[in-house]
Amino acid sequence: MIGINVYLALIAIATLLSMYRVFRGPTTVDRLVAVDIMTTITTGLMVLFALYYGRMIFLDVALVYAILAFGGVIAFARYMEGGL
Amino acid sequence: MNALTAVGEILVLLGTFFYILSSLGLIRMPDVYNRMQTATKSATLGSLGVIIGVGIWALGTDFGSAAWLTKTIVIAVFLLLTNPISAHALIRAAYKSGIPLWEGSVVDRYREHLEAKEKEAGSPKNPDETPIKEGGVE
C-alpha cells in the first residue's frame, strides 16, 4: 500500500523528536523518561527491520533488547531513588 | 496484495502515528509527570500496533509463517506488562528525589496518601497508650 520505507522514516522522525528531550531536559529524570520512550520505539523499529529483511532472527533480538532495556530502566530508577 | 497485508499495513501505520504523538507529548508537556503520562501511554499503544501489525503483515508475504505472529504476540505482551512497571518506578524516583510539580497542578494524591499514612502511623499509638495508662492508674 504505502511501503515499509515510509514507516521507517516516520519512526526516525519520532526518535529525533524524542531525542530533543534527551538533550534539552532540565532534570535527570526527564532524560531518563525520554530514553525509556526511545527504547520502546527501538523495539518496534527492530521488529520492522525483521520484516524489512525477511529474517525472523531479528525478532529474538528485539525481545532480548526489550528485556535488557527494562532491567536498565529499573536499575536507573532504583539508583535515583537512593536504593542500590 | 491480499487482505492480511492490508490489515497489517493499517496497524503499522496507526502504530507509527501513535509513536509520533508520544514524542510530541514528550516535547509539549510542561512537567516530568505529565510527560511520562502521555508518552508512556501512547508509546505502548503504538508499539502494540506496530508489533502485532508486523506479525499479521508477515503472514501475507511469501516468507511468512505462523511463527511470526506467535513471536510478535510474545514481544507485545512483554512490552504491555513491563512498560507501566518501568514508568511507575521512574515516576516514584522522580517524586522521591524531590522534583517539584508544575505550578498549574491542582491535586497531589500521592502526598495526601503519604501524609494520611504518616498520621495513621503516628496517631493510633497515643489513643491506645493513654487509655491503658489511665486504666492502670485507676
Backbone of each chain as ProteinMPNN parsed JSONL, in Angstrom:
{"seq_chain_A": "MIGINVYLALIAIATLLSMYRVFRGPTTVDRLVAVDIMTTITTGLMVLFALYYGRMIFLDVALVYAILAFGGVIAFARYMEGGL", "coords_chain_A": {"N_chain_A": [[0.85, -1.191, 0.0], [1.457, 1.57, 1.131], [4.151, 1.234, 1.707], [7.16, 0.03, 3.216], [9.267, 1.675, 3.708], [8.33, 4.211, 4.237], [7.202, 3.926, 6.744], [9.454, 3.358, 8.248], [10.746, 5.821, 7.994], [8.938, 7.487, 9.361], [9.187, 6.476, 11.963], [11.822, 7.177, 12.407], [11.557, 9.951, 12.48], [10.028, 10.229, 14.819], [11.855, 9.271, 16.712], [13.87, 11.211, 16.491], [12.461, 13.471, 17.391], [11.987, 12.789, 20.067], [14.57, 12.689, 20.928], [15.207, 15.315, 21.22], [14.263, 15.915, 23.771], [16.017, 14.465, 25.297], [18.448, 15.866, 25.0], [17.715, 18.406, 25.864], [16.321, 18.279, 28.296], [15.515, 19.383, 31.623], [16.016, 18.082, 34.093], [17.495, 15.028, 35.456], [15.684, 12.928, 35.448], [13.942, 13.619, 33.445], [15.513, 13.167, 31.16], [15.823, 10.442, 31.46], [13.199, 9.533, 31.138], [12.802, 10.195, 28.455], [14.707, 8.505, 27.287], [13.636, 6.046, 27.961], [11.25, 6.026, 26.471], [12.434, 6.068, 23.971], [13.667, 3.563, 23.896], [11.418, 1.923, 23.812], [10.417, 2.678, 21.317], [12.538, 1.805, 19.75], [12.354, -0.949, 19.982], [10.046, -1.506, 18.469], [11.086, -0.644, 16.046], [13.087, -2.536, 15.519], [11.506, -4.795, 15.135], [10.222, -4.022, 12.818], [12.453, -3.972, 11.113], [13.007, -6.683, 11.017], [10.909, -7.536, 9.42], [11.578, -6.102, 7.155], [14.007, -7.133, 6.213], [13.23, -9.741, 6.038], [13.923, -11.735, 7.863], [13.601, -13.896, 10.554], [15.116, -14.002, 12.826], [15.695, -11.529, 13.837], [13.553, -10.856, 15.397], [13.978, -12.181, 17.792], [16.182, -10.745, 18.625], [14.928, -8.291, 19.111], [13.269, -8.98, 21.274], [15.133, -9.656, 23.281], [16.404, -7.199, 23.487], [14.297, -5.65, 24.502], [13.934, -6.809, 27.03], [16.443, -6.273, 28.243], [16.458, -3.465, 28.192], [14.332, -2.881, 29.88], [15.33, -3.883, 32.342], [17.522, -2.151, 32.645], [16.288, 0.379, 32.892], [14.843, 0.018, 35.253], [16.964, -0.348, 37.032], [18.229, 2.176, 36.885], [16.167, 3.736, 37.925], [15.991, 2.801, 40.551], [18.478, 3.634, 41.416], [18.25, 6.431, 41.252], [16.366, 6.775, 43.191], [17.649, 6.233, 45.534], [18.138, 3.771, 46.567], [19.912, 0.745, 45.861]], "CA_chain_A": [[0.0, 0.0, 0.0], [2.339, 2.742, 1.195], [5.539, 0.795, 1.638], [7.749, -0.057, 4.555], [10.241, 2.763, 3.882], [7.636, 5.354, 4.826], [7.049, 3.668, 8.185], [10.788, 3.539, 8.852], [11.013, 7.261, 8.077], [8.106, 8.053, 10.431], [9.791, 6.092, 13.234], [13.019, 8.005, 12.562], [11.115, 11.285, 12.906], [9.63, 10.144, 16.232], [13.07, 9.149, 17.523], [14.553, 12.509, 16.529], [11.693, 14.379, 18.238], [12.19, 12.489, 21.486], [15.963, 12.99, 21.256], [15.212, 16.707, 21.674], [14.085, 15.955, 25.222], [17.24, 13.943, 25.92], [19.472, 16.904, 25.078], [17.22, 19.631, 26.455], [15.61, 18.077, 29.55], [16.143, 20.107, 32.737], [16.469, 17.197, 35.163], [17.949, 13.711, 35.007], [14.538, 12.038, 35.21], [13.43, 13.951, 32.115], [16.306, 12.44, 30.17], [15.529, 9.008, 31.589], [11.89, 9.296, 30.517], [12.974, 10.214, 27.003], [15.427, 7.29, 26.879], [12.691, 4.929, 28.088], [10.374, 6.06, 25.291], [13.224, 5.704, 22.792], [13.852, 2.107, 23.847], [10.165, 1.324, 23.328], [10.347, 2.909, 19.874], [13.553, 0.993, 19.089], [11.856, -2.316, 19.877], [9.198, -1.545, 17.28], [11.947, -0.484, 14.864], [13.745, -3.818, 15.233], [10.502, -5.703, 14.568], [10.046, -3.623, 11.413], [13.626, -4.42, 10.36], [12.849, -8.113, 10.777], [10.07, -7.688, 8.23], [12.242, -5.473, 6.003], [14.984, -8.068, 5.677], [12.637, -11.066, 5.91], [14.606, -12.714, 8.708], [12.868, -13.991, 11.818], [16.049, -13.962, 13.954], [15.691, -10.184, 14.408], [12.512, -10.793, 16.424], [14.639, -12.569, 19.04], [16.996, -9.589, 19.022], [14.016, -7.295, 19.667], [12.798, -9.436, 22.591], [16.248, -9.52, 24.227], [16.605, -5.767, 23.71], [13.234, -5.159, 25.384], [14.219, -7.278, 28.391], [17.601, -5.551, 28.79], [16.093, -2.073, 28.414], [13.502, -2.851, 31.094], [16.222, -4.011, 33.502], [18.319, -0.947, 32.784], [15.474, 1.481, 33.403], [14.542, -0.269, 36.659], [18.181, -0.105, 37.805], [18.427, 3.619, 36.992], [15.154, 4.296, 38.816], [16.391, 2.487, 41.925], [19.631, 4.471, 41.738], [17.765, 7.788, 41.516], [15.559, 6.791, 44.412], [18.527, 6.181, 46.683], [18.485, 2.385, 46.885], [21.023, 0.247, 45.034]], "C_chain_A": [[0.889, 1.246, 0.0], [3.795, 2.322, 1.055], [6.228, 0.937, 2.971], [8.752, 1.068, 4.792], [9.604, 3.978, 4.547], [7.48, 5.162, 6.336], [8.381, 3.821, 8.905], [11.129, 5.017, 8.995], [10.202, 7.912, 9.189], [8.683, 7.716, 11.799], [11.063, 6.886, 13.48], [12.654, 9.405, 13.014], [10.733, 11.273, 14.389], [10.847, 10.038, 17.139], [13.815, 10.472, 17.617], [13.814, 13.483, 17.439], [11.893, 14.076, 19.715], [13.653, 12.67, 21.883], [16.128, 14.449, 21.676], [15.111, 16.771, 23.194], [15.31, 15.386, 25.93], [18.274, 15.048, 26.064], [19.005, 18.099, 25.896], [16.849, 19.462, 27.92], [16.259, 18.678, 30.783], [16.705, 19.176, 33.806], [16.904, 15.856, 34.583], [16.775, 12.808, 34.676], [13.876, 12.348, 33.872], [14.175, 13.183, 31.035], [16.025, 10.947, 30.242], [14.191, 8.656, 30.967], [12.029, 9.248, 29.002], [13.703, 8.961, 26.516], [14.516, 6.071, 26.962], [11.759, 4.869, 26.882], [11.16, 5.643, 24.045], [13.517, 4.212, 22.746], [12.585, 1.399, 23.392], [10.038, 1.477, 21.817], [11.337, 2.01, 19.141], [13.129, -0.465, 18.991], [10.946, -2.483, 18.658], [10.006, -1.45, 16.0], [12.64, -1.786, 14.496], [12.762, -4.816, 14.651], [10.234, -5.345, 13.099], [11.229, -4.039, 10.552], [13.572, -5.911, 10.079], [11.968, -8.364, 9.561], [10.774, -7.166, 6.98], [13.238, -6.426, 5.362], [14.437, -9.478, 5.534], [13.308, -12.134, 6.738], [13.962, -12.704, 10.086], [13.794, -13.878, 13.021], [16.06, -12.578, 14.599], [14.588, -10.013, 15.443], [13.082, -11.202, 17.779], [15.512, -11.433, 19.56], [16.117, -8.528, 19.678], [13.553, -7.696, 21.065], [13.898, -9.281, 23.639], [16.517, -8.049, 24.523], [15.547, -5.196, 24.645], [13.5, -5.572, 26.826], [15.36, -6.479, 29.01], [17.277, -4.089, 29.058], [15.236, -1.93, 29.668], [14.369, -2.952, 32.346], [17.054, -2.768, 33.727], [17.534, 0.216, 33.356], [15.135, 1.272, 34.877], [15.769, 0.022, 37.528], [18.436, 1.387, 37.969], [17.418, 4.25, 37.943], [15.498, 4.009, 40.274], [17.563, 3.367, 42.352], [19.2, 5.9, 42.05], [17.047, 7.868, 42.846], [16.425, 6.721, 45.662], [18.802, 4.773, 47.159], [19.742, 2.018, 46.136], [22.379, 0.676, 45.585]], "O_chain_A": [[1.046, 1.897, -1.033], [4.576, 2.978, 0.366], [5.929, 1.837, 3.755], [9.06, 1.389, 5.94], [10.249, 4.685, 5.32], [7.608, 6.112, 7.108], [8.443, 4.339, 10.02], [11.726, 5.427, 9.99], [10.705, 8.79, 9.889], [8.678, 8.556, 12.7], [11.365, 7.236, 14.621], [13.354, 9.992, 13.839], [11.074, 12.196, 15.128], [10.878, 10.641, 18.212], [14.331, 10.826, 18.676], [14.444, 14.239, 18.178], [11.963, 14.994, 20.532], [13.948, 12.793, 23.072], [17.066, 14.79, 22.396], [15.785, 17.579, 23.832], [15.611, 15.788, 27.054], [18.911, 15.173, 27.11], [19.819, 18.744, 26.558], [17.033, 20.385, 28.714], [17.462, 18.499, 30.977], [17.765, 19.453, 34.367], [16.717, 15.579, 33.398], [16.845, 12.013, 33.739], [13.314, 11.458, 33.233], [13.571, 12.622, 30.12], [15.992, 10.264, 29.219], [14.051, 7.606, 30.34], [11.456, 8.382, 28.342], [13.368, 8.414, 25.465], [14.608, 5.166, 26.132], [11.507, 3.795, 26.336], [10.632, 4.956, 23.171], [13.607, 3.643, 21.658], [12.65, 0.4, 22.676], [9.616, 0.556, 21.118], [11.042, 1.507, 18.057], [13.493, -1.153, 18.037], [11.052, -3.458, 17.914], [9.675, -2.079, 14.995], [12.773, -2.115, 13.317], [13.123, -5.602, 13.774], [10.047, -6.221, 12.255], [11.05, -4.416, 9.395], [14.034, -6.364, 9.032], [12.226, -9.271, 8.769], [10.599, -7.704, 5.887], [13.318, -6.527, 4.137], [15.109, -10.338, 4.965], [13.279, -13.311, 6.377], [13.797, -11.653, 10.705], [13.316, -13.677, 14.137], [16.395, -12.452, 15.776], [14.67, -9.119, 16.284], [12.709, -10.632, 18.805], [15.58, -11.183, 20.764], [16.506, -7.931, 20.682], [13.454, -6.846, 21.949], [13.636, -8.831, 24.754], [16.822, -7.684, 25.659], [15.855, -4.354, 25.488], [13.314, -4.774, 27.745], [15.269, -6.053, 30.162], [17.759, -3.52, 30.038], [15.393, -0.975, 30.428], [14.174, -2.201, 33.301], [17.273, -2.366, 34.87], [18.037, 0.956, 34.201], [15.136, 2.222, 35.661], [15.642, 0.57, 38.624], [18.815, 1.835, 39.051], [17.749, 5.179, 38.68], [15.32, 4.869, 41.137], [17.638, 3.795, 43.504], [19.708, 6.516, 42.987], [17.104, 8.882, 43.542], [15.979, 7.11, 46.742], [19.614, 4.58, 48.064], [20.552, 2.886, 45.811], [23.414, 0.342, 45.009]]}, "seq_chain_B": "MNALTAVGEILVLLGTFFYILSSLGLIRMPDVYNRMQTATKSATLGSLGVIIGVGIWALGTDFGSAAWLTKTIVIAVFLLLTNPISAHALIRAAYKSGIPLWEGSVVDRYREHLEAKEKEAGSPKNPDETPIKEGGVE", "coords_chain_B": {"N_chain_B": [[-1.502, -8.212, -3.581], [-2.919, -9.16, -0.546], [-5.592, -9.625, 1.882], [-4.524, -9.867, 4.455], [-2.074, -8.533, 4.344], [-2.96, -5.915, 3.921], [-4.392, -5.366, 6.295], [-2.307, -5.587, 8.154], [-0.634, -3.49, 7.303], [-2.221, -1.277, 7.838], [-2.4, -1.414, 10.623], [0.317, -1.035, 11.303], [0.692, 1.539, 10.341], [-1.038, 3.005, 12.038], [0.324, 2.516, 14.431], [2.817, 3.821, 14.051], [1.891, 6.4, 13.837], [0.978, 6.812, 16.456], [3.419, 6.635, 17.73], [4.656, 9.032, 16.881], [2.882, 10.83, 18.026], [3.435, 10.326, 20.73], [6.094, 11.177, 21.032], [5.723, 13.814, 20.471], [4.117, 14.59, 22.631], [6.022, 14.263, 24.562], [7.633, 16.432, 24.068], [5.917, 18.662, 24.291], [4.651, 18.758, 26.789], [4.468, 20.222, 30.114], [5.793, 19.241, 32.371], [7.599, 16.763, 34.259], [6.038, 14.683, 35.147], [3.606, 14.88, 33.723], [4.686, 14.546, 31.177], [5.614, 11.905, 31.324], [3.195, 10.522, 31.657], [1.68, 11.005, 29.173], [3.546, 10.207, 27.207], [4.274, 7.528, 27.825], [1.834, 6.11, 27.71], [0.916, 6.474, 25.015], [3.122, 5.531, 23.598], [3.178, 2.851, 24.329], [0.749, 1.935, 23.244], [1.292, 2.478, 20.556], [3.479, 0.773, 20.037], [2.27, -1.677, 20.419], [0.521, -1.652, 18.208], [2.381, -1.535, 16.038], [3.907, -3.897, 16.381], [2.102, -6.103, 16.49], [0.952, -5.585, 14.045], [3.09, -6.035, 12.264], [3.345, -8.777, 12.649], [0.922, -9.714, 11.567], [1.167, -8.756, 8.999], [3.368, -10.175, 7.997], [2.298, -12.66, 7.649], [1.01, -12.469, 5.26], [2.987, -12.288, 3.366], [5.46, -13.953, 1.203], [7.467, -15.263, 2.575], [6.504, -15.545, 5.104], [5.282, -17.092, 8.149], [3.332, -18.909, 10.617], [4.814, -18.692, 12.889], [5.866, -16.151, 12.994], [3.697, -14.511, 13.813], [3.253, -15.605, 16.343], [5.663, -15.059, 17.722], [5.716, -12.25, 17.607], [3.439, -11.669, 19.112], [4.277, -12.539, 21.605], [6.36, -10.679, 22.124], [4.83, -8.321, 22.176], [3.081, -8.724, 24.355], [4.946, -8.843, 26.389], [5.99, -6.21, 26.327], [3.65, -4.824, 26.965], [3.254, -5.623, 29.57], [5.59, -4.784, 30.946], [6.089, -2.077, 30.437], [4.363, -0.208, 31.932], [5.377, -0.793, 34.476], [8.047, 0.088, 34.461], [7.586, 2.79, 34.014], [6.207, 3.493, 36.321], [8.194, 3.049, 38.268], [10.107, 4.935, 37.485], [8.682, 7.339, 37.861], [8.17, 7.294, 40.578], [10.775, 7.468, 41.495], [11.347, 10.038, 40.569], [9.593, 11.565, 42.129], [10.474, 11.007, 44.734], [13.056, 11.967, 44.633], [12.618, 14.625, 44.731], [11.662, 16.394, 42.712], [9.813, 19.192, 41.778], [6.215, 19.665, 41.356], [4.421, 20.882, 38.444], [3.458, 24.364, 38.301], [0.804, 24.722, 37.695], [-0.514, 22.503, 38.559], [-3.154, 20.952, 40.36], [-3.802, 18.99, 42.14], [-2.504, 16.581, 44.364], [-2.301, 13.552, 44.905], [-0.594, 11.614, 45.861], [0.994, 12.8, 47.813], [-0.994, 13.427, 49.664], [-1.734, 10.839, 50.331], [0.628, 9.901, 51.473], [0.833, 11.619, 53.682], [-1.517, 10.952, 55.064], [-0.967, 8.311, 55.691], [1.219, 8.63, 57.302], [0.107, 10.071, 59.431], [-1.711, 8.239, 60.304], [-0.026, 6.241, 61.114], [1.227, 7.549, 63.182], [-0.762, 8.536, 64.976], [-2.558, 6.437, 66.128], [-1.132, 5.239, 68.113], [-1.01, 6.941, 70.349], [-3.809, 7.263, 71.276], [-4.196, 4.622, 71.969], [-2.28, 4.147, 73.85], [-2.842, 5.957, 75.925], [-5.47, 5.239, 77.139], [-4.802, 2.827, 78.292], [-2.87, 3.553, 80.084], [-4.381, 5.238, 81.765], [-6.244, 3.401, 82.696], [-4.542, 1.74, 84.075], [-3.638, 3.411, 86.047], [-5.938, 4.073, 87.438]], "CA_chain_B": [[-1.763, -7.857, -2.18], [-4.107, -9.803, -0.009], [-6.243, -8.914, 2.989], [-3.646, -9.852, 5.634], [-1.096, -7.461, 4.152], [-3.623, -4.62, 4.1], [-4.673, -5.188, 7.726], [-1.032, -5.35, 8.819], [-0.132, -2.152, 6.998], [-3.03, -0.278, 8.549], [-1.985, -1.449, 12.032], [1.652, -0.427, 11.42], [0.536, 2.988, 10.159], [-1.585, 3.533, 13.29], [1.362, 2.459, 15.456], [3.801, 4.894, 13.854], [1.203, 7.65, 14.178], [0.998, 6.978, 17.909], [4.806, 6.944, 18.112], [4.9, 10.467, 16.686], [2.11, 11.526, 19.062], [4.091, 10.197, 22.033], [7.274, 12.045, 21.105], [5.193, 15.183, 20.522], [3.746, 14.837, 24.02], [7.276, 14.379, 25.33], [8.16, 17.785, 23.889], [4.983, 19.741, 24.556], [4.096, 18.795, 28.145], [5.264, 21.145, 30.924], [6.237, 18.702, 33.639], [8.08, 15.401, 34.021], [4.945, 13.737, 35.417], [2.722, 14.901, 32.556], [5.412, 13.951, 30.055], [5.617, 10.454, 31.468], [1.83, 10.029, 31.396], [1.293, 10.98, 27.754], [4.486, 9.493, 26.359], [4.237, 6.087, 28.033], [0.585, 5.518, 27.22], [0.809, 6.398, 23.557], [4.18, 4.684, 23.042], [2.777, 1.45, 24.499], [-0.271, 1.628, 22.228], [1.924, 2.468, 19.242], [4.294, -0.422, 19.812], [1.327, -2.787, 20.203], [0.073, -1.602, 16.826], [3.457, -1.867, 15.103], [4.403, -5.271, 16.507], [1.051, -7.014, 16.023], [0.786, -5.328, 12.614], [4.139, -6.755, 11.533], [3.011, -10.201, 12.702], [-0.148, -10.03, 10.609], [1.665, -8.432, 7.664], [4.272, -11.222, 7.55], [1.507, -13.82, 7.22], [0.588, -12.292, 3.874], [4.118, -12.337, 2.436], [5.786, -15.307, 0.769], [8.346, -15.924, 3.546], [5.892, -15.529, 6.427], [4.649, -18.298, 8.67], [2.599, -18.632, 11.849], [5.77, -18.404, 13.954], [5.998, -14.689, 13.073], [2.619, -13.962, 14.642], [3.451, -16.053, 17.72], [6.759, -14.31, 18.346], [5.346, -10.844, 17.798], [2.493, -11.577, 20.227], [5.081, -12.649, 22.828], [7.029, -9.392, 22.362], [3.827, -7.306, 22.504], [2.598, -8.952, 25.721], [6.027, -8.447, 27.299], [6.02, -4.741, 26.422], [2.429, -4.367, 27.644], [3.392, -5.875, 31.014], [6.724, -4.14, 31.617], [6.165, -0.623, 30.254], [3.833, 0.52, 33.089], [6.217, -1.001, 35.662], [9.207, 0.987, 34.397], [7.084, 4.158, 34.17], [5.907, 3.679, 37.744], [9.455, 3.147, 39.013], [10.744, 6.222, 37.17], [7.945, 8.456, 38.448], [8.396, 7.27, 42.024], [12.123, 8.008, 41.699], [11.296, 11.492, 40.38], [8.918, 12.183, 43.287], [11.291, 10.86, 45.947], [14.251, 12.798, 44.534], [12.259, 15.991, 45.05], [11.35, 17.272, 41.582], [8.515, 19.782, 42.1], [5.156, 19.601, 40.357], [4.174, 22.091, 37.675], [2.688, 25.29, 39.147], [-0.609, 24.625, 37.363], [-1.102, 21.276, 39.086], [-4.098, 21.303, 41.414], [-4.057, 17.885, 43.066], [-1.335, 15.733, 44.604], [-2.874, 12.444, 45.69], [0.435, 10.806, 46.496], [1.385, 13.462, 49.054], [-2.097, 13.209, 50.611], [-1.658, 9.446, 50.797], [1.775, 9.777, 52.386], [0.506, 12.311, 54.931], [-2.531, 10.164, 55.774], [-0.331, 7.111, 56.249], [2.081, 9.066, 58.407], [-0.752, 10.423, 60.57], [-2.305, 6.985, 60.803], [1.007, 5.502, 61.835], [1.605, 8.267, 64.394], [-1.836, 8.828, 65.935], [-3.244, 5.4, 66.926], [-0.354, 4.833, 69.281], [-1.352, 7.749, 71.513], [-5.074, 6.868, 71.903], [-4.096, 3.285, 72.553], [-1.454, 4.153, 75.063], [-3.419, 6.727, 77.036], [-6.461, 4.531, 77.972], [-4.165, 1.776, 79.091], [-2.235, 4.214, 81.22], [-5.403, 5.683, 82.713], [-6.793, 2.227, 83.369], [-3.557, 1.229, 85.006], [-3.526, 4.304, 87.208], [-7.125, 3.989, 88.278]], "C_chain_B": [[-3.028, -8.552, -1.694], [-4.588, -9.058, 1.23], [-5.334, -8.822, 4.21], [-2.623, -8.734, 5.539], [-1.724, -6.096, 4.401], [-3.902, -4.347, 5.569], [-3.395, -4.882, 8.494], [-0.499, -3.96, 8.546], [-0.919, -1.08, 7.723], [-2.637, -0.235, 10.03], [-0.628, -0.79, 12.219], [1.567, 1.09, 11.259], [-0.026, 3.641, 11.421], [-0.511, 3.568, 14.387], [2.386, 3.561, 15.291], [3.188, 6.259, 14.14], [1.216, 7.878, 15.684], [2.412, 7.183, 18.436], [5.069, 8.442, 17.994], [4.117, 11.275, 17.71], [2.82, 11.466, 20.407], [5.322, 11.088, 22.115], [6.859, 13.512, 21.102], [4.764, 15.546, 21.946], [4.961, 14.972, 24.912], [7.854, 15.779, 25.207], [7.22, 18.818, 24.496], [4.569, 19.851, 26.022], [5.017, 19.574, 29.097], [6.06, 20.507, 32.048], [6.717, 17.279, 33.406], [6.963, 14.383, 34.246], [3.968, 13.697, 34.244], [3.378, 14.267, 31.341], [5.378, 12.435, 30.116], [4.245, 9.866, 31.172], [1.572, 9.891, 29.899], [2.221, 10.074, 26.95], [4.389, 7.992, 26.565], [2.973, 5.461, 27.477], [0.595, 5.382, 25.707], [1.938, 5.57, 22.952], [3.843, 3.21, 23.21], [1.74, 1.046, 23.455], [0.352, 1.56, 20.835], [2.749, 1.231, 19.007], [3.412, -1.656, 19.709], [0.878, -2.82, 18.752], [1.141, -2.05, 15.854], [3.787, -3.351, 15.156], [3.353, -6.274, 16.037], [0.819, -6.836, 14.515], [1.83, -6.034, 11.78], [3.846, -8.255, 11.524], [1.935, -10.579, 11.713], [0.327, -9.805, 9.183], [2.549, -9.557, 7.115], [3.515, -12.475, 7.13], [1.123, -13.708, 5.75], [1.728, -12.358, 2.883], [4.482, -13.783, 2.124], [6.693, -16.024, 1.759], [7.695, -16.086, 4.895], [5.314, -16.872, 6.812], [3.943, -17.929, 9.968], [3.533, -18.319, 13.005], [5.997, -16.896, 14.104], [4.949, -14.122, 14.012], [2.804, -14.361, 16.101], [4.538, -15.235, 18.41], [6.399, -12.861, 18.566], [4.334, -10.69, 18.928], [3.237, -11.697, 21.554], [5.753, -11.326, 23.156], [6.014, -8.334, 22.799], [3.316, -7.474, 23.929], [3.673, -8.569, 26.733], [6.091, -6.935, 27.455], [4.819, -4.214, 27.195], [2.52, -4.588, 29.142], [4.466, -4.999, 31.64], [6.783, -2.634, 31.432], [5.548, 0.149, 31.414], [4.688, 0.349, 34.332], [7.397, -0.038, 35.636], [8.769, 2.435, 34.553], [6.8, 4.464, 35.637], [7.182, 3.848, 38.557], [10.133, 4.485, 38.753], [10.028, 7.374, 37.853], [8.106, 8.47, 39.958], [9.788, 7.786, 42.352], [12.122, 9.524, 41.546], [10.663, 12.17, 41.592], [9.799, 12.125, 44.522], [12.558, 11.685, 45.856], [13.903, 14.276, 44.558], [12.041, 16.914, 43.872], [9.958, 17.856, 41.808], [7.505, 19.599, 40.984], [5.092, 20.916, 39.605], [3.304, 23.032, 38.496], [1.201, 25.273, 38.828], [-1.266, 23.372, 37.9], [-1.97, 21.595, 40.29], [-4.258, 20.181, 42.432], [-2.789, 17.039, 43.164], [-1.768, 14.582, 45.512], [-1.795, 11.68, 46.446], [0.891, 11.447, 47.801], [0.295, 13.314, 50.112], [-2.036, 11.805, 51.191], [-0.519, 9.281, 51.792], [1.476, 10.44, 53.726], [-0.506, 11.527, 55.751], [-1.901, 8.931, 56.412], [0.561, 7.469, 57.433], [1.258, 9.379, 59.645], [-1.361, 9.169, 61.186], [-1.286, 6.172, 61.589], [1.37, 6.201, 63.134], [0.5, 8.324, 65.421], [-2.387, 7.631, 66.703], [-2.441, 4.958, 68.129], [-0.78, 5.62, 70.525], [-2.719, 7.394, 72.112], [-5.016, 5.478, 72.497], [-3.322, 3.323, 73.862], [-2.152, 4.847, 76.218], [-4.511, 5.975, 77.808], [-5.821, 3.456, 78.828], [-3.504, 2.38, 80.331], [-3.259, 4.624, 82.272], [-6.001, 4.505, 83.476], [-5.824, 1.684, 84.409], [-3.475, 2.089, 86.258], [-4.731, 4.153, 88.111], [-7.198, 2.63, 88.965]], "O_chain_B": [[-4.066, -8.527, -2.355], [-4.063, -8.001, 1.581], [-5.359, -7.822, 4.926], [-2.333, -8.064, 6.53], [-1.107, -5.223, 5.013], [-3.681, -3.234, 6.048], [-3.387, -4.026, 9.379], [0.032, -3.31, 9.447], [-0.352, -0.085, 8.173], [-2.551, 0.84, 10.623], [-0.429, -0.059, 13.189], [2.27, 1.837, 11.94], [0.444, 4.701, 11.834], [-0.439, 4.516, 15.169], [2.791, 4.18, 16.275], [3.867, 7.165, 14.624], [1.437, 8.998, 16.143], [2.601, 7.829, 19.467], [5.639, 9.049, 18.9], [4.61, 12.285, 18.213], [2.813, 12.446, 21.152], [5.573, 11.696, 23.155], [7.556, 14.358, 21.662], [5.01, 16.658, 22.414], [4.938, 15.705, 25.901], [8.496, 16.267, 26.137], [7.676, 19.757, 25.149], [4.172, 20.93, 26.462], [6.232, 19.58, 28.898], [6.924, 21.162, 32.632], [6.287, 16.64, 32.445], [6.945, 13.333, 33.604], [3.549, 12.621, 33.816], [2.736, 13.551, 30.572], [5.148, 11.761, 29.111], [4.138, 8.832, 30.513], [1.281, 8.799, 29.411], [1.77, 9.28, 26.125], [4.418, 7.241, 25.591], [3.024, 4.406, 26.846], [0.317, 4.308, 25.172], [1.748, 4.961, 21.899], [4.175, 2.397, 22.347], [1.825, -0.028, 22.859], [-0.006, 0.702, 20.029], [2.738, 0.679, 17.907], [3.755, -2.594, 18.99], [0.853, -3.882, 18.129], [0.873, -2.843, 14.951], [3.932, -3.998, 14.119], [3.665, -7.19, 15.276], [0.531, -7.798, 13.802], [1.522, -6.572, 10.716], [4.068, -8.928, 10.518], [2.008, -11.635, 11.085], [-0.042, -10.542, 8.269], [2.497, -9.866, 5.925], [4.026, -13.27, 6.342], [0.934, -14.717, 5.072], [1.49, -12.472, 1.681], [3.91, -14.718, 2.685], [6.706, -17.254, 1.8], [8.281, -16.718, 5.774], [4.914, -17.675, 5.97], [3.955, -16.767, 10.374], [3.103, -17.742, 14.004], [6.286, -16.415, 15.2], [5.271, -13.341, 14.908], [2.546, -13.561, 17.0], [4.36, -14.775, 19.537], [6.738, -12.291, 19.603], [4.36, -9.685, 19.638], [2.875, -11.035, 22.526], [5.736, -10.883, 24.304], [6.3, -7.537, 23.693], [3.135, -6.486, 24.642], [3.368, -8.038, 27.801], [6.229, -6.425, 28.568], [4.943, -3.276, 27.983], [1.933, -3.83, 29.914], [4.282, -4.513, 32.756], [7.468, -1.96, 32.201], [6.168, 1.112, 31.866], [4.732, 1.248, 35.171], [7.72, 0.583, 36.648], [9.487, 3.235, 35.153], [7.11, 5.547, 36.131], [7.243, 4.701, 39.442], [10.669, 5.104, 39.672], [10.672, 8.288, 38.369], [8.173, 9.541, 40.561], [9.978, 8.463, 43.362], [12.807, 10.225, 42.291], [11.129, 13.219, 42.036], [9.866, 13.092, 45.28], [13.102, 12.077, 46.888], [14.794, 15.113, 44.421], [12.219, 18.124, 44.014], [9.007, 17.101, 42.011], [7.868, 19.404, 39.824], [5.627, 21.931, 40.05], [2.495, 22.574, 39.303], [0.404, 25.77, 39.625], [-2.469, 23.188, 37.716], [-1.592, 22.401, 41.141], [-4.811, 20.416, 43.506], [-2.096, 16.815, 42.172], [-1.616, 14.644, 46.732], [-2.04, 11.161, 47.535], [1.147, 10.751, 48.783], [0.584, 13.106, 51.29], [-2.255, 11.603, 52.385], [-0.666, 8.617, 52.818], [1.815, 9.902, 54.78], [-0.388, 11.436, 56.973], [-2.251, 8.55, 57.529], [0.652, 6.736, 58.418], [1.632, 9.018, 60.761], [-1.506, 9.051, 62.403], [-1.611, 5.511, 62.575], [1.777, 5.546, 64.094], [0.762, 8.181, 66.615], [-2.674, 7.795, 67.889], [-2.986, 4.37, 69.063], [-0.899, 5.058, 71.613], [-2.816, 7.234, 73.329], [-5.735, 5.193, 73.454], [-3.652, 2.641, 74.832], [-2.073, 4.393, 77.359], [-4.511, 6.045, 79.037], [-6.25, 3.207, 79.955], [-3.555, 1.835, 81.434], [-3.075, 4.413, 83.47], [-6.236, 4.564, 84.683], [-6.227, 1.23, 85.48], [-3.275, 1.593, 87.366], [-4.621, 4.108, 89.336], [-8.136, 2.37, 89.719]]}, "name": "protein", "num_of_chains": 2, "seq": "MIGINVYLALIAIATLLSMYRVFRGPTTVDRLVAVDIMTTITTGLMVLFALYYGRMIFLDVALVYAILAFGGVIAFARYMEGGLMNALTAVGEILVLLGTFFYILSSLGLIRMPDVYNRMQTATKSATLGSLGVIIGVGIWALGTDFGSAAWLTKTIVIAVFLLLTNPISAHALIRAAYKSGIPLWEGSVVDRYREHLEAKEKEAGSPKNPDETPIKEGGVE"}
